[in-house]
Amino acid sequence: MTCFADFVKVRSLGLWSFLLTAAPLALGGCIVVDGDGHHDRDHHGDVYDDDGHDDQGGATDDGSQEPSEDPLLVAIDTDAVVESEPGEGVGIFVEYAAGGTWTLWTTCDTNTSKVVCSFDLYASVDTSSELFDITGVELEKTDATRLADEGIAYLHAETGADIDAMTFTTTEGAVVRLEAYLDGELQPRFVYWFGNGVLHEGAPSNPLDFEPTSP
């Protein structure tokens, strides 16, 4: 079994650098793959029972997740950033920098699965806050960023053994809601962020609301 937690750690704020330089942080969970180290086609690592429900709860008959009716609110540490090695596991990473700059970025398990991950990420703010300056980082022709609607930033990324990212700016300290899809399905288990001094693996709801610890 391959544990994606082995490839994720906290890094210092600075230039984009995605190679590990120190021992990885120990996390409580792993992204599950099959016995030969490859995902069973869809990256998701789902384990289904006989009636087609996965082991995370809240699934439809075909095993896909439904959007949370009541998104939970979590803290995201200001200026804390995460590092992961491209191609070694599926991840959706959320970072916030002082002054209102957010970064969402993605990785896939392409080094083992030999396929790409198709991500669709929506980040939004409430009507009392503003969202602007959407920029793509490390994007290819199959990737795109845009303002999906007023106050909603959208990233479509076909991620292989690389990293795709989107940055945007909000009102300082604004709460940002993330709705994250992998291969067309809600996948909260692959969301990573640093909050209250802990590197979190897996969102407790999808969508999920992030509140910075300081503006």
Secondary structure in CASP SS format (residue, H / E / C, confidence):
PFRMAT SS
TARGET T0000
AUTHOR 0000-0000-0000
METHOD secondary structure of the structure
MODEL  1
M C 1.00
T C 1.00
C C 1.00
F H 1.00
A H 1.00
D H 1.00
F H 1.00
V E 1.00
K E 1.00
V E 1.00
R E 1.00
S C 1.00
L C 1.00
G C 1.00
L C 1.00
W C 1.00
S C 1.00
F C 1.00
L C 1.00
L C 1.00
T C 1.00
A C 1.00
A C 1.00
P C 1.00
L C 1.00
A C 1.00
L C 1.00
G C 1.00
G C 1.00
C C 1.00
I C 1.00
V C 1.00
V C 1.00
D C 1.00
G C 1.00
D C 1.00
G C 1.00
H C 1.00
H C 1.00
D C 1.00
R C 1.00
D C 1.00
H C 1.00
H C 1.00
G C 1.00
D C 1.00
V C 1.00
Y E 1.00
D C 1.00
D C 1.00
D C 1.00
G C 1.00
H C 1.00
D E 1.00
D C 1.00
Q C 1.00
G C 1.00
G C 1.00
A E 1.00
T C 1.00
D C 1.00
D C 1.00
G C 1.00
S C 1.00
Q E 1.00
E C 1.00
P C 1.00
S C 1.00
E C 1.00
D C 1.00
P C 1.00
L E 1.00
L E 1.00
V E 1.00
A E 1.00
I E 1.00
D C 1.00
T C 1.00
D C 1.00
A C 1.00
V E 1.00
V E 1.00
E E 1.00
S E 1.00
E C 1.00
P C 1.00
G C 1.00
E C 1.00
G C 1.00
V C 1.00
G E 1.00
I E 1.00
F E 1.00
V E 1.00
E E 1.00
Y E 1.00
A E 1.00
A C 1.00
G C 1.00
G C 1.00
T E 1.00
W E 1.00
T E 1.00
L E 1.00
W E 1.00
T E 1.00
T E 1.00
C C 1.00
D C 1.00
T H 1.00
N H 1.00
T H 1.00
S H 1.00
K C 1.00
V C 1.00
V C 1.00
C E 1.00
S E 1.00
F E 1.00
D E 1.00
L E 1.00
Y E 1.00
A E 1.00
S E 1.00
V C 1.00
D C 1.00
T C 1.00
S C 1.00
S C 1.00
E C 1.00
L E 1.00
F E 1.00
D E 1.00
I E 1.00
T E 1.00
G E 1.00
V E 1.00
E C 1.00
L C 1.00
E C 1.00
K C 1.00
T C 1.00
D C 1.00
A E 1.00
T E 1.00
R E 1.00
L E 1.00
A E 1.00
D E 1.00
E C 1.00
G C 1.00
I E 1.00
A E 1.00
Y E 1.00
L E 1.00
H E 1.00
A E 1.00
E E 1.00
T E 1.00
G C 1.00
A C 1.00
D C 1.00
I C 1.00
D E 1.00
A E 1.00
M E 1.00
T E 1.00
F E 1.00
T E 1.00
T E 1.00
T C 1.00
E C 1.00
G C 1.00
A C 1.00
V C 1.00
V E 1.00
R E 1.00
L E 1.00
E E 1.00
A E 1.00
Y E 1.00
L E 1.00
D C 1.00
G C 1.00
E E 1.00
L E 1.00
Q C 1.00
P H 1.00
R H 1.00
F H 1.00
V E 1.00
Y E 1.00
W E 1.00
F E 1.00
G E 1.00
N C 1.00
G C 1.00
V E 1.00
L E 1.00
H E 1.00
E E 1.00
G C 1.00
A C 1.00
P C 1.00
S C 1.00
N C 1.00
P C 1.00
L E 1.00
D E 1.00
F E 1.00
E E 1.00
P E 1.00
T C 1.00
S C 1.00
P C 1.00
END
